[in-house]
């Protein structure tokens, strides 16, 4: 994302496309698209505590909003 936060409109367009793909039975493509939408910081924090840092790092999630709120090193703290 080059340091830019995604607008709500951009997020909704992506999520609508992901829902369309899921409806077509394209689960892998849908999940990959969903992972491009920034995970809300509160959810990223919960996921870090409940499933661990490795899941977030290796899962390919967009953590740009969490990094903006908590700092770039938040996963290692």
Secondary structure as a PSIPRED ss2 file (coil, helix, strand):
# PSIPRED VFORMAT (PSIPRED V4.0)

   1 X C   1.000  0.000  0.000
   2 X C   1.000  0.000  0.000
   3 X C   1.000  0.000  0.000
   4 X C   1.000  0.000  0.000
   5 X C   1.000  0.000  0.000
   6 X C   1.000  0.000  0.000
   7 X C   1.000  0.000  0.000
   8 X H   0.000  1.000  0.000
   9 X H   0.000  1.000  0.000
  10 X H   0.000  1.000  0.000
  11 X H   0.000  1.000  0.000
  12 X H   0.000  1.000  0.000
  13 X H   0.000  1.000  0.000
  14 X H   0.000  1.000  0.000
  15 X H   0.000  1.000  0.000
  16 X H   0.000  1.000  0.000
  17 X H   0.000  1.000  0.000
  18 X H   0.000  1.000  0.000
  19 X H   0.000  1.000  0.000
  20 X H   0.000  1.000  0.000
  21 X H   0.000  1.000  0.000
  22 X H   0.000  1.000  0.000
  23 X H   0.000  1.000  0.000
  24 X C   1.000  0.000  0.000
  25 X C   1.000  0.000  0.000
  26 X C   1.000  0.000  0.000
  27 X H   0.000  1.000  0.000
  28 X H   0.000  1.000  0.000
  29 X H   0.000  1.000  0.000
  30 X H   0.000  1.000  0.000
  31 X H   0.000  1.000  0.000
  32 X H   0.000  1.000  0.000
  33 X H   0.000  1.000  0.000
  34 X H   0.000  1.000  0.000
  35 X C   1.000  0.000  0.000
  36 X C   1.000  0.000  0.000
  37 X C   1.000  0.000  0.000
  38 X E   0.000  0.000  1.000
  39 X C   1.000  0.000  0.000
  40 X C   1.000  0.000  0.000
  41 X H   0.000  1.000  0.000
  42 X H   0.000  1.000  0.000
  43 X H   0.000  1.000  0.000
  44 X H   0.000  1.000  0.000
  45 X H   0.000  1.000  0.000
  46 X H   0.000  1.000  0.000
  47 X H   0.000  1.000  0.000
  48 X H   0.000  1.000  0.000
  49 X H   0.000  1.000  0.000
  50 X H   0.000  1.000  0.000
  51 X H   0.000  1.000  0.000
  52 X C   1.000  0.000  0.000
  53 X H   0.000  1.000  0.000
  54 X H   0.000  1.000  0.000
  55 X H   0.000  1.000  0.000
  56 X H   0.000  1.000  0.000
  57 X H   0.000  1.000  0.000
  58 X H   0.000  1.000  0.000
  59 X C   1.000  0.000  0.000
  60 X C   1.000  0.000  0.000
  61 X C   1.000  0.000  0.000
  62 X E   0.000  0.000  1.000
  63 X C   1.000  0.000  0.000
  64 X H   0.000  1.000  0.000
  65 X H   0.000  1.000  0.000
  66 X H   0.000  1.000  0.000
  67 X H   0.000  1.000  0.000
  68 X H   0.000  1.000  0.000
  69 X H   0.000  1.000  0.000
  70 X H   0.000  1.000  0.000
  71 X C   1.000  0.000  0.000
  72 X C   1.000  0.000  0.000
  73 X C   1.000  0.000  0.000
  74 X H   0.000  1.000  0.000
  75 X H   0.000  1.000  0.000
  76 X H   0.000  1.000  0.000
  77 X C   1.000  0.000  0.000
